[in-house]
Each structure stands twice: as C-alpha cells, then as structure tokens.
Amino acid sequence: MYDYETLRVTREDNVVTAQLHRPESRNAINMRMVNELSALIDVIDDADDVSVLVLRGSPDAFTCGIDLRDFAGQKKREIYGLQKWERMCRDLEKLNKFTVAAVQG
C-alpha cells in the first residue's frame, strides 16, 4: 500500500496521508500518478481500519494540474488515459471514507 513513485503514503492509526510527490513538475499529475492514486483509492476503499484519507501537496504547490507532456500534440491522442483520469476522480469522489485535501501554497 505504501510503495509508490509519485506519492509518499503514510499511515497513523486510521488516517492515511498521501502526499503528491513530483517536485520537479510542481506535482503535475501524470498517468503514473493517476494509476497510483487509483490503486491507493482501491486499497483504502477496502480497508475497514481506515476512515480518513488526506491528500497533500508540497509547501509550494498542491498540484499544478494535469501533466500535459503525457498528452503532447506529437503523440497519438490518449483517450484511454483521459478516461482513467476521470474514473480516478469519480472513485475519489465516491470513496467511502472522509477525504481531506490539505491545500497549501
């Protein structure tokens, strides 16, 4: 549950904190982060001993949004990736836990 490339995930009692961790891009959300957030949401959704998910950014930026390099004009349009992004957002909205976005900066 806690080994991700683009997230720093910790747990204290019944609270899981996921810090967006792509400092080189001001936490721009790329497809890897979408996939990792989706996986984390699935784990938390099934965890009876977790009641809160806290999403954090860095002190400088929560996130600057989608990483457009994953959807660059030279690449074939990645409709599937956009669908995964939308599904992850819906799953986060429907998560059966208290969810807090600790926005800073």
Buried (B, 14 or more C-beta within 10 A) or exposed (E): EEEBEBBEBEBEEEBBBBBBBBEEBBBBBBBBBBBBBBBBBEBBBEBEEBBBBBBBBBEEBBBBEBBEEBBEEEEEEBEEBBEBBEEBEEBBEEBEBEBEEEEEE
